[in-house]
Amino acid sequence: MLLSSGNTYARDRGVGHAEANVARAAAQQYEPTFLERCTLVTSVEPCCMCAGACYWAGIGTVVYGLSERRLAELTGDNPENVTLDLSCHQVFAAGRRHVAIRGPFPELEEEIVNDHKDFW
């Protein structure tokens, strides 16, 4: 593992999602030719902001367990997760550079949902 991050919502007022934090740090520390061979792994599908950060950083593959839509069902109207219904698949498909996507993984859903219950 090269980099890791948690959400920094309180400090960053909503833009400090873990995936965006990792993508930003990766872009600052590594060359694009290296990042295109790297994989970002996250429990929940990157939101459109985080998917954009991964795209612009040049990360080649994104792997996630739970869909953003399923997370939105869990969080409801929580002001710390005002989701946009825009899948990372749609974000990456709109780009000129290919980003491989693996996820969601239904066999991991129960475990990921349990981890998020106390967070929100």
N, CA, C and O atoms as CSV, one atom per row, in Angstrom:
chain,resi,resn,atom,element,x,y,z
A,1,MET,N,N,0.851,-1.173,0.000
A,1,MET,CA,C,0.000,0.000,0.000
A,1,MET,C,C,0.897,1.236,0.000
A,1,MET,O,O,1.801,1.359,0.827
A,2,LEU,N,N,0.640,2.137,-0.923
A,2,LEU,CA,C,1.422,3.370,-1.024
A,2,LEU,C,C,0.863,4.484,-0.161
A,2,LEU,O,O,1.612,5.176,0.528
A,3,LEU,N,N,-0.459,4.664,-0.194
A,3,LEU,CA,C,-1.114,5.776,0.501
A,3,LEU,C,C,-2.446,5.315,1.077
A,3,LEU,O,O,-3.071,4.385,0.567
A,4,SER,N,N,-2.869,5.975,2.140
A,4,SER,CA,C,-4.212,5.723,2.673
A,4,SER,C,C,-4.726,7.008,3.302
A,4,SER,O,O,-3.956,7.898,3.663
A,5,SER,N,N,-6.048,7.082,3.425
A,5,SER,CA,C,-6.670,8.250,4.040
A,5,SER,C,C,-8.060,7.875,4.508
A,5,SER,O,O,-8.689,6.967,3.965
A,6,GLY,N,N,-8.523,8.570,5.501
A,6,GLY,CA,C,-9.917,8.502,5.891
A,6,GLY,C,C,-10.596,9.769,5.408
A,6,GLY,O,O,-9.966,10.628,4.791
A,7,ASN,N,N,-11.878,9.878,5.692
A,7,ASN,CA,C,-12.601,11.103,5.370
A,7,ASN,C,C,-12.153,12.209,6.317
A,7,ASN,O,O,-11.967,11.978,7.512
A,8,THR,N,N,-11.983,13.393,5.782
A,8,THR,CA,C,-11.602,14.563,6.584
A,8,THR,C,C,-12.683,15.630,6.449
A,8,THR,O,O,-12.386,16.810,6.264
A,9,TYR,N,N,-13.941,15.201,6.543
A,9,TYR,CA,C,-15.094,16.068,6.332
A,9,TYR,C,C,-15.064,17.289,7.248
A,9,TYR,O,O,-15.254,18.415,6.788
A,10,ALA,N,N,-14.831,17.076,8.523
A,10,ALA,CA,C,-14.889,18.183,9.497
A,10,ALA,C,C,-13.867,19.260,9.165
A,10,ALA,O,O,-14.165,20.450,9.259
A,11,ARG,N,N,-12.682,18.857,8.783
A,11,ARG,CA,C,-11.620,19.812,8.476
A,11,ARG,C,C,-11.811,20.462,7.098
A,11,ARG,O,O,-11.515,21.642,6.912
A,12,ASP,N,N,-12.301,19.687,6.157
A,12,ASP,CA,C,-12.378,20.150,4.765
A,12,ASP,C,C,-13.777,20.548,4.309
A,12,ASP,O,O,-13.986,20.843,3.132
A,13,ARG,N,N,-14.719,20.559,5.216
A,13,ARG,CA,C,-16.091,20.997,4.942
A,13,ARG,C,C,-16.743,20.288,3.759
A,13,ARG,O,O,-17.397,20.915,2.926
A,14,GLY,N,N,-16.556,18.980,3.700
A,14,GLY,CA,C,-17.263,18.193,2.702
A,14,GLY,C,C,-16.446,17.727,1.520
A,14,GLY,O,O,-16.843,16.776,0.847
A,15,VAL,N,N,-15.324,18.355,1.242
A,15,VAL,CA,C,-14.543,17.933,0.072
A,15,VAL,C,C,-13.408,16.988,0.441
A,15,VAL,O,O,-12.657,16.557,-0.435
A,16,GLY,N,N,-13.272,16.663,1.706
A,16,GLY,CA,C,-12.191,15.793,2.147
A,16,GLY,C,C,-12.575,14.328,2.169
A,16,GLY,O,O,-12.399,13.660,3.188
A,17,HIS,N,N,-13.095,13.819,1.071
A,17,HIS,CA,C,-13.390,12.392,0.990
A,17,HIS,C,C,-12.080,11.625,0.895
A,17,HIS,O,O,-11.109,12.116,0.320
A,18,ALA,N,N,-12.053,10.441,1.449
A,18,ALA,CA,C,-10.833,9.641,1.493
A,18,ALA,C,C,-10.228,9.415,0.107
A,18,ALA,O,O,-9.015,9.529,-0.068
A,19,GLU,N,N,-11.070,9.095,-0.874
A,19,GLU,CA,C,-10.565,8.793,-2.219
A,19,GLU,C,C,-9.941,10.026,-2.866
A,19,GLU,O,O,-8.906,9.923,-3.525
A,20,ALA,N,N,-10.560,11.185,-2.685
A,20,ALA,CA,C,-9.990,12.420,-3.233
A,20,ALA,C,C,-8.684,12.758,-2.529
A,20,ALA,O,O,-7.741,13.223,-3.168
A,21,ASN,N,N,-8.617,12.529,-1.216
A,21,ASN,CA,C,-7.377,12.777,-0.477
A,21,ASN,C,C,-6.241,11.909,-1.001
A,21,ASN,O,O,-5.123,12.392,-1.183
A,22,VAL,N,N,-6.519,10.640,-1.242
A,22,VAL,CA,C,-5.498,9.730,-1.760
A,22,VAL,C,C,-5.102,10.124,-3.183
A,22,VAL,O,O,-3.914,10.160,-3.506
A,23,ALA,N,N,-6.077,10.417,-4.027
A,23,ALA,CA,C,-5.779,10.796,-5.411
A,23,ALA,C,C,-4.907,12.052,-5.463
A,23,ALA,O,O,-3.966,12.124,-6.253
A,24,ARG,N,N,-5.215,13.023,-4.636
A,24,ARG,CA,C,-4.440,14.273,-4.595
A,24,ARG,C,C,-2.998,13.991,-4.162
A,24,ARG,O,O,-2.054,14.473,-4.788
A,25,ALA,N,N,-2.835,13.221,-3.105
A,25,ALA,CA,C,-1.493,12.897,-2.612
A,25,ALA,C,C,-0.722,12.075,-3.644
A,25,ALA,O,O,0.475,12.288,-3.840
A,26,ALA,N,N,-1.397,11.147,-4.297
A,26,ALA,CA,C,-0.743,10.319,-5.314
A,26,ALA,C,C,-0.251,11.175,-6.477
A,26,ALA,O,O,0.867,10.996,-6.961
A,27,ALA,N,N,-1.091,12.105,-6.920
A,27,ALA,CA,C,-0.705,12.977,-8.042
A,27,ALA,C,C,0.501,13.844,-7.686
A,27,ALA,O,O,1.308,14.172,-8.556
A,28,GLN,N,N,0.623,14.212,-6.424
A,28,GLN,CA,C,1.745,15.045,-5.984
A,28,GLN,C,C,3.024,14.246,-5.814
A,28,GLN,O,O,4.117,14.800,-5.933
A,29,GLN,N,N,2.909,12.953,-5.538
A,29,GLN,CA,C,4.084,12.156,-5.195
A,29,GLN,C,C,4.593,11.230,-6.287
A,29,GLN,O,O,5.750,10.812,-6.248
A,30,TYR,N,N,3.746,10.901,-7.269
A,30,TYR,CA,C,4.120,9.883,-8.251
A,30,TYR,C,C,3.886,10.369,-9.675
A,30,TYR,O,O,3.052,11.238,-9.928
A,31,GLU,N,N,4.633,9.794,-10.580
A,31,GLU,CA,C,4.528,10.129,-12.006
A,31,GLU,C,C,3.304,9.456,-12.631
A,31,GLU,O,O,2.906,8.372,-12.204
A,32,PRO,N,N,2.706,10.095,-13.641
A,32,PRO,CA,C,1.531,9.524,-14.303
A,32,PRO,C,C,1.762,8.112,-14.856
A,32,PRO,O,O,0.859,7.277,-14.801
A,33,THR,N,N,2.931,7.842,-15.376
A,33,THR,CA,C,3.197,6.505,-15.925
A,33,THR,C,C,3.160,5.431,-14.843
A,33,THR,O,O,2.823,4.280,-15.123
A,34,PHE,N,N,3.502,5.796,-13.622
A,34,PHE,CA,C,3.398,4.868,-12.491
A,34,PHE,C,C,1.947,4.741,-12.047
A,34,PHE,O,O,1.462,3.631,-11.829
A,35,LEU,N,N,1.250,5.863,-11.910
A,35,LEU,CA,C,-0.129,5.855,-11.413
A,35,LEU,C,C,-1.091,5.106,-12.324
A,35,LEU,O,O,-2.081,4.545,-11.856
A,36,GLU,N,N,-0.805,5.095,-13.619
A,36,GLU,CA,C,-1.708,4.368,-14.520
A,36,GLU,C,C,-1.651,2.860,-14.261
A,36,GLU,O,O,-2.529,2.125,-14.710
A,37,ARG,N,N,-0.640,2.400,-13.550
A,37,ARG,CA,C,-0.527,0.984,-13.178
A,37,ARG,C,C,-0.994,0.735,-11.741
A,37,ARG,O,O,-0.901,-0.389,-11.248
A,38,CYS,N,N,-1.494,1.771,-11.069
A,38,CYS,CA,C,-1.914,1.662,-9.671
A,38,CYS,C,C,-3.416,1.438,-9.559
A,38,CYS,O,O,-4.184,1.736,-10.474
A,39,THR,N,N,-3.807,0.902,-8.407
A,39,THR,CA,C,-5.207,0.623,-8.110
A,39,THR,C,C,-5.607,1.316,-6.822
A,39,THR,O,O,-4.930,1.184,-5.802
A,40,LEU,N,N,-6.703,2.051,-6.868
A,40,LEU,CA,C,-7.288,2.628,-5.669
A,40,LEU,C,C,-8.361,1.653,-5.191
A,40,LEU,O,O,-9.250,1.278,-5.955
A,41,VAL,N,N,-8.274,1.247,-3.931
A,41,VAL,CA,C,-9.233,0.316,-3.341
A,41,VAL,C,C,-9.986,1.050,-2.247
A,41,VAL,O,O,-9.381,1.683,-1.381
A,42,THR,N,N,-11.316,0.962,-2.289
A,42,THR,CA,C,-12.149,1.656,-1.315
A,42,THR,C,C,-13.384,0.823,-1.007
A,42,THR,O,O,-13.818,0.012,-1.826
A,43,SER,N,N,-13.945,1.026,0.172
A,43,SER,CA,C,-15.113,0.231,0.556
A,43,SER,C,C,-16.357,0.628,-0.237
A,43,SER,O,O,-17.167,-0.228,-0.591
A,44,VAL,N,N,-16.509,1.921,-0.514
A,44,VAL,CA,C,-17.702,2.415,-1.213
A,44,VAL,C,C,-17.289,3.076,-2.531
A,44,VAL,O,O,-16.243,3.720,-2.615
A,45,GLU,N,N,-18.111,2.908,-3.535
A,45,GLU,CA,C,-17.876,3.502,-4.850
A,45,GLU,C,C,-17.529,4.979,-4.720
A,45,GLU,O,O,-18.227,5.718,-4.026
A,46,PRO,N,N,-16.472,5.412,-5.372
A,46,PRO,CA,C,-16.136,6.834,-5.318
A,46,PRO,C,C,-17.274,7.686,-5.875
A,46,PRO,O,O,-17.847,7.370,-6.918
A,47,CYS,N,N,-17.593,8.770,-5.167
A,47,CYS,CA,C,-18.594,9.710,-5.670
A,47,CYS,C,C,-18.038,10.370,-6.924
A,47,CYS,O,O,-16.885,10.140,-7.288
A,48,CYS,N,N,-18.834,11.173,-7.573
A,48,CYS,CA,C,-18.374,11.799,-8.813
A,48,CYS,C,C,-17.179,12.718,-8.571
A,48,CYS,O,O,-16.314,12.825,-9.440
A,49,MET,N,N,-17.104,13.383,-7.423
A,49,MET,CA,C,-15.948,14.237,-7.105
A,49,MET,C,C,-14.695,13.380,-6.972
A,49,MET,O,O,-13.645,13.720,-7.518
A,50,CYS,N,N,-14.802,12.275,-6.251
A,50,CYS,CA,C,-13.649,11.408,-6.030
A,50,CYS,C,C,-13.248,10.680,-7.309
A,50,CYS,O,O,-12.061,10.499,-7.581
A,51,ALA,N,N,-14.236,10.266,-8.088
A,51,ALA,CA,C,-13.935,9.632,-9.372
A,51,ALA,C,C,-13.184,10.612,-10.268
A,51,ALA,O,O,-12.225,10.231,-10.940
A,52,GLY,N,N,-13.613,11.864,-10.280
A,52,GLY,CA,C,-12.905,12.885,-11.053
A,52,GLY,C,C,-11.479,13.070,-10.563
A,52,GLY,O,O,-10.559,13.217,-11.368
A,53,ALA,N,N,-11.288,13.066,-9.251
A,53,ALA,CA,C,-9.937,13.202,-8.700
A,53,ALA,C,C,-9.064,12.018,-9.109
A,53,ALA,O,O,-7.896,12.203,-9.451
A,54,CYS,N,N,-9.614,10.810,-9.079
A,54,CYS,CA,C,-8.864,9.628,-9.515
A,54,CYS,C,C,-8.514,9.733,-10.992
A,54,CYS,O,O,-7.396,9.420,-11.399
A,55,TYR,N,N,-9.474,10.173,-11.782
A,55,TYR,CA,C,-9.251,10.331,-13.224
A,55,TYR,C,C,-8.127,11.328,-13.483
A,55,TYR,O,O,-7.186,11.031,-14.220
A,56,TRP,N,N,-8.223,12.497,-12.883
A,56,TRP,CA,C,-7.230,13.541,-13.136
A,56,TRP,C,C,-5.873,13.193,-12.552
A,56,TRP,O,O,-4.851,13.638,-13.075
A,57,ALA,N,N,-5.834,12.408,-11.481
A,57,ALA,CA,C,-4.551,11.965,-10.921
A,57,ALA,C,C,-3.884,10.950,-11.836
A,57,ALA,O,O,-2.662,10.805,-11.824
A,58,GLY,N,N,-4.683,10.249,-12.626
A,58,GLY,CA,C,-4.132,9.264,-13.551
A,58,GLY,C,C,-4.139,7.841,-13.014
A,58,GLY,O,O,-3.468,6.970,-13.569
A,59,ILE,N,N,-4.886,7.590,-11.945
A,59,ILE,CA,C,-4.965,6.251,-11.370
A,59,ILE,C,C,-5.651,5.322,-12.370
A,59,ILE,O,O,-6.702,5.656,-12.917
A,60,GLY,N,N,-5.050,4.156,-12.606
A,60,GLY,CA,C,-5.511,3.279,-13.676
A,60,GLY,C,C,-6.679,2.374,-13.364
A,60,GLY,O,O,-7.423,1.993,-14.269
A,61,THR,N,N,-6.859,2.020,-12.097
A,61,THR,CA,C,-7.916,1.088,-11.727
A,61,THR,C,C,-8.543,1.513,-10.406
A,61,THR,O,O,-7.850,1.963,-9.494
A,62,VAL,N,N,-9.852,1.366,-10.313
A,62,VAL,CA,C,-10.591,1.632,-9.076
A,62,VAL,C,C,-11.382,0.368,-8.723
A,62,VAL,O,O,-12.094,-0.188,-9.559
A,63,VAL,N,N,-11.242,-0.074,-7.471
A,63,VAL,CA,C,-11.958,-1.238,-6.962
A,63,VAL,C,C,-12.771,-0.795,-5.756
A,63,VAL,O,O,-12.243,-0.134,-4.862
A,64,TYR,N,N,-14.052,-1.153,-5.722
A,64,TYR,CA,C,-14.901,-0.780,-4.584
A,64,TYR,C,C,-15.870,-1.906,-4.270
A,64,TYR,O,O,-16.167,-2.748,-5.117
A,65,GLY,N,N,-16.360,-1.906,-3.029
A,65,GLY,CA,C,-17.261,-2.959,-2.594
A,65,GLY,C,C,-18.728,-2.634,-2.703
A,65,GLY,O,O,-19.497,-3.439,-3.228
A,66,LEU,N,N,-19.144,-1.466,-2.217
A,66,LEU,CA,C,-20.548,-1.071,-2.110
A,66,LEU,C,C,-20.832,0.082,-3.060
A,66,LEU,O,O,-20.010,0.990,-3.188
A,67,SER,N,N,-21.976,0.063,-3.724
A,67,SER,CA,C,-22.304,1.143,-4.666
A,67,SER,C,C,-22.650,2.437,-3.924
A,67,SER,O,O,-23.112,2.411,-2.783
A,68,GLU,N,N,-22.419,3.552,-4.585
A,68,GLU,CA,C,-22.779,4.874,-4.056
A,68,GLU,C,C,-24.284,4.954,-3.813
A,68,GLU,O,O,-24.724,5.553,-2.832
A,69,ARG,N,N,-25.057,4.363,-4.683
A,69,ARG,CA,C,-26.517,4.376,-4.548
A,69,ARG,C,C,-26.944,3.655,-3.265
A,69,ARG,O,O,-27.857,4.106,-2.573
A,70,ARG,N,N,-26.294,2.550,-2.953
A,70,ARG,CA,C,-26.606,1.806,-1.722
A,70,ARG,C,C,-26.194,2.619,-0.498
A,70,ARG,O,O,-26.906,2.614,0.506
A,71,LEU,N,N,-25.069,3.311,-0.561
A,71,LEU,CA,C,-24.658,4.165,0.549
A,71,LEU,C,C,-25.690,5.267,0.768
A,71,LEU,O,O,-26.014,5.593,1.910
A,72,ALA,N,N,-26.201,5.835,-0.302
A,72,ALA,CA,C,-27.218,6.885,-0.185
A,72,ALA,C,C,-28.466,6.363,0.530
A,72,ALA,O,O,-29.100,7.097,1.288
A,73,GLU,N,N,-28.815,5.105,0.293
A,73,GLU,CA,C,-29.942,4.505,1.004
A,73,GLU,C,C,-29.671,4.445,2.507
A,73,GLU,O,O,-30.584,4.629,3.312
A,74,LEU,N,N,-28.426,4.191,2.881
A,74,LEU,CA,C,-28.060,4.088,4.294
A,74,LEU,C,C,-28.021,5.444,4.980
A,74,LEU,O,O,-28.428,5.568,6.135
A,75,THR,N,N,-27.539,6.453,4.285
A,75,THR,CA,C,-27.314,7.755,4.917
A,75,THR,C,C,-28.511,8.680,4.828
A,75,THR,O,O,-28.610,9.634,5.600
A,76,GLY,N,N,-29.421,8.420,3.905
A,76,GLY,CA,C,-30.621,9.257,3.779
A,76,GLY,C,C,-30.265,10.714,3.555
A,76,GLY,O,O,-29.508,11.038,2.640
A,77,ASP,N,N,-30.807,11.595,4.386
A,77,ASP,CA,C,-30.592,13.034,4.237
A,77,ASP,C,C,-29.464,13.564,5.114
A,77,ASP,O,O,-29.428,14.757,5.417
A,78,ASN,N,N,-28.559,12.710,5.519
A,78,ASN,CA,C,-27.451,13.139,6.360
A,78,ASN,C,C,-26.667,14.243,5.646
A,78,ASN,O,O,-26.210,14.032,4.523
A,79,PRO,N,N,-26.499,15.416,6.269
A,79,PRO,CA,C,-25.810,16.521,5.612
A,79,PRO,C,C,-24.326,16.250,5.328
A,79,PRO,O,O,-23.696,16.976,4.559
A,80,GLU,N,N,-23.776,15.212,5.947
A,80,GLU,CA,C,-22.384,14.868,5.670
A,80,GLU,C,C,-22.251,13.945,4.465
A,80,GLU,O,O,-21.136,13.586,4.088
A,81,ASN,N,N,-23.365,13.556,3.854
A,81,ASN,CA,C,-23.307,12.709,2.662
A,81,ASN,C,C,-24.452,13.054,1.722
A,81,ASN,O,O,-25.326,12.227,1.463
A,82,VAL,N,N,-24.438,14.262,1.222
A,82,VAL,CA,C,-25.465,14.689,0.265
A,82,VAL,C,C,-25.060,14.193,-1.125
A,82,VAL,O,O,-24.480,14.923,-1.929
A,83,THR,N,N,-25.384,12.937,-1.373
A,83,THR,CA,C,-24.900,12.254,-2.565
A,83,THR,C,C,-25.494,12.820,-3.846
A,83,THR,O,O,-26.588,13.385,-3.861
A,84,LEU,N,N,-24.739,12.647,-4.908
A,84,LEU,CA,C,-25.232,12.877,-6.262
A,84,LEU,C,C,-25.443,11.504,-6.886
A,84,LEU,O,O,-24.593,10.626,-6.739
A,85,ASP,N,N,-26.535,11.310,-7.566
A,85,ASP,CA,C,-26.808,10.024,-8.186
A,85,ASP,C,C,-26.075,9.970,-9.532
A,85,ASP,O,O,-26.681,10.053,-10.600
A,86,LEU,N,N,-24.756,9.829,-9.436
A,86,LEU,CA,C,-23.907,9.800,-10.625
A,86,LEU,C,C,-22.793,8.790,-10.373
A,86,LEU,O,O,-21.833,9.079,-9.658
A,87,SER,N,N,-22.923,7.629,-10.950
A,87,SER,CA,C,-21.988,6.534,-10.738
A,87,SER,C,C,-20.594,6.865,-11.258
A,87,SER,O,O,-20.441,7.626,-12.214
A,88,CYS,N,N,-19.581,6.287,-10.619
A,88,CYS,CA,C,-18.210,6.462,-11.121
A,88,CYS,C,C,-18.074,5.869,-12.519
A,88,CYS,O,O,-17.225,6.303,-13.297
A,89,HIS,N,N,-18.902,4.884,-12.839
A,89,HIS,CA,C,-18.878,4.311,-14.187
A,89,HIS,C,C,-19.208,5.394,-15.219
A,89,HIS,O,O,-18.575,5.460,-16.273
A,90,GLN,N,N,-20.193,6.236,-14.917
A,90,GLN,CA,C,-20.571,7.328,-15.816
A,90,GLN,C,C,-19.458,8.373,-15.903
A,90,GLN,O,O,-19.157,8.875,-16.986
A,91,VAL,N,N,-18.858,8.691,-14.781
A,91,VAL,CA,C,-17.784,9.691,-14.765
A,91,VAL,C,C,-16.613,9.215,-15.616
A,91,VAL,O,O,-16.127,9.951,-16.475
A,92,PHE,N,N,-16.162,7.991,-15.382
A,92,PHE,CA,C,-15.006,7.483,-16.131
A,92,PHE,C,C,-15.324,7.295,-17.615
A,92,PHE,O,O,-14.457,7.498,-18.466
A,93,ALA,N,N,-16.559,6.910,-17.928
A,93,ALA,CA,C,-16.943,6.726,-19.328
A,93,ALA,C,C,-16.900,8.041,-20.098
A,93,ALA,O,O,-16.731,8.037,-21.317
A,94,ALA,N,N,-17.050,9.168,-19.399
A,94,ALA,CA,C,-17.038,10.478,-20.055
A,94,ALA,C,C,-15.613,10.965,-20.342
A,94,ALA,O,O,-15.437,11.976,-21.022
A,95,GLY,N,N,-14.616,10.276,-19.845
A,95,GLY,CA,C,-13.233,10.714,-20.017
A,95,GLY,C,C,-12.582,10.165,-21.274
A,95,GLY,O,O,-13.117,9.279,-21.941
A,96,ARG,N,N,-11.438,10.703,-21.575
A,96,ARG,CA,C,-10.659,10.262,-22.739
A,96,ARG,C,C,-9.643,9.179,-22.384
A,96,ARG,O,O,-9.105,8.498,-23.257
A,97,ARG,N,N,-9.393,9.035,-21.082
A,97,ARG,CA,C,-8.444,8.035,-20.624
A,97,ARG,C,C,-9.224,6.918,-19.941
A,97,ARG,O,O,-10.119,7.185,-19.139
A,98,HIS,N,N,-8.891,5.677,-20.253
A,98,HIS,CA,C,-9.596,4.534,-19.668
A,98,HIS,C,C,-9.203,4.343,-18.204
A,98,HIS,O,O,-8.023,4.386,-17.854
A,99,VAL,N,N,-10.194,4.136,-17.370
A,99,VAL,CA,C,-9.990,3.742,-15.980
A,99,VAL,C,C,-10.752,2.432,-15.789
A,99,VAL,O,O,-11.966,2.381,-15.986
A,100,ALA,N,N,-10.041,1.382,-15.408
A,100,ALA,CA,C,-10.690,0.093,-15.158
A,100,ALA,C,C,-11.442,0.177,-13.833
A,100,ALA,O,O,-10.960,0.780,-12.874
A,101,ILE,N,N,-12.619,-0.427,-13.786
A,101,ILE,CA,C,-13.460,-0.387,-12.584
A,101,ILE,C,C,-13.852,-1.816,-12.234
A,101,ILE,O,O,-14.288,-2.586,-13.089
A,102,ARG,N,N,-13.689,-2.153,-10.961
A,102,ARG,CA,C,-14.163,-3.438,-10.462
A,102,ARG,C,C,-15.019,-3.165,-9.230
A,102,ARG,O,O,-14.544,-2.607,-8.241
A,103,GLY,N,N,-16.259,-3.559,-9.302
A,103,GLY,CA,C,-17.195,-3.354,-8.206
A,103,GLY,C,C,-18.561,-3.047,-8.764
A,103,GLY,O,O,-18.677,-2.713,-9.942
A,104,PRO,N,N,-19.575,-3.147,-7.979
A,104,PRO,CA,C,-19.573,-3.543,-6.573
A,104,PRO,C,C,-19.440,-5.061,-6.418
A,104,PRO,O,O,-19.548,-5.816,-7.384
A,105,PHE,N,N,-19.203,-5.480,-5.182
A,105,PHE,CA,C,-19.077,-6.887,-4.842
A,105,PHE,C,C,-20.171,-7.229,-3.829
A,105,PHE,O,O,-20.006,-6.984,-2.634
A,106,PRO,N,N,-21.286,-7.792,-4.300
A,106,PRO,CA,C,-22.418,-8.086,-3.414
A,106,PRO,C,C,-22.042,-8.949,-2.209
A,106,PRO,O,O,-22.648,-8.825,-1.145
A,107,GLU,N,N,-21.062,-9.807,-2.369
A,107,GLU,CA,C,-20.668,-10.683,-1.263
A,107,GLU,C,C,-20.017,-9.923,-0.107
A,107,GLU,O,O,-19.871,-10.469,0.987
A,108,LEU,N,N,-19.625,-8.664,-0.342
A,108,LEU,CA,C,-19.036,-7.829,0.711
A,108,LEU,C,C,-20.024,-6.830,1.305
A,108,LEU,O,O,-19.712,-6.147,2.280
A,109,GLU,N,N,-21.222,-6.745,0.713
A,109,GLU,CA,C,-22.166,-5.690,1.094
A,109,GLU,C,C,-22.505,-5.702,2.587
A,109,GLU,O,O,-22.462,-4.656,3.235
A,110,GLU,N,N,-22.835,-6.851,3.132
A,110,GLU,CA,C,-23.247,-6.901,4.536
A,110,GLU,C,C,-22.139,-6.382,5.458
A,110,GLU,O,O,-22.410,-5.611,6.379
A,111,GLU,N,N,-20.917,-6.793,5.216
A,111,GLU,CA,C,-19.798,-6.344,6.042
A,111,GLU,C,C,-19.579,-4.832,5.927
A,111,GLU,O,O,-19.352,-4.159,6.933
A,112,ILE,N,N,-19.647,-4.304,4.716
A,112,ILE,CA,C,-19.438,-2.869,4.505
A,112,ILE,C,C,-20.580,-2.067,5.125
A,112,ILE,O,O,-20.341,-1.041,5.761
A,113,VAL,N,N,-21.808,-2.523,4.946
A,113,VAL,CA,C,-22.964,-1.838,5.536
A,113,VAL,C,C,-22.823,-1.803,7.056
A,113,VAL,O,O,-23.086,-0.771,7.673
A,114,ASN,N,N,-22.417,-2.905,7.661
A,114,ASN,CA,C,-22.233,-2.937,9.116
A,114,ASN,C,C,-21.178,-1.937,9.570
A,114,ASN,O,O,-21.343,-1.295,10.608
A,115,ASP,N,N,-20.108,-1.796,8.817
A,115,ASP,CA,C,-19.057,-0.825,9.155
A,115,ASP,C,C,-19.561,0.612,9.090
A,115,ASP,O,O,-19.108,1.469,9.849
A,116,HIS,N,N,-20.495,0.871,8.187
A,116,HIS,CA,C,-20.999,2.238,7.993
A,116,HIS,C,C,-22.145,2.613,8.939
A,116,HIS,O,O,-22.432,3.797,9.110
A,117,LYS,N,N,-22.793,1.640,9.546
A,117,LYS,CA,C,-23.944,1.930,10.403
A,117,LYS,C,C,-23.609,2.888,11.536
A,117,LYS,O,O,-24.368,3.823,11.792
A,118,ASP,N,N,-22.516,2.682,12.203
A,118,ASP,CA,C,-22.144,3.540,13.325
A,118,ASP,C,C,-21.470,4.831,12.882
A,118,ASP,O,O,-21.382,5.777,13.664
A,119,PHE,N,N,-20.991,4.886,11.637
A,119,PHE,CA,C,-20.319,6.078,11.138
A,119,PHE,C,C,-21.303,7.216,10.885
A,119,PHE,O,O,-21.010,8.370,11.197
A,120,TRP,N,N,-22.459,6.901,10.327
A,120,TRP,CA,C,-23.448,7.913,9.956
A,120,TRP,C,C,-24.452,8.083,11.069
A,120,TRP,O,O,-25.372,8.892,10.952
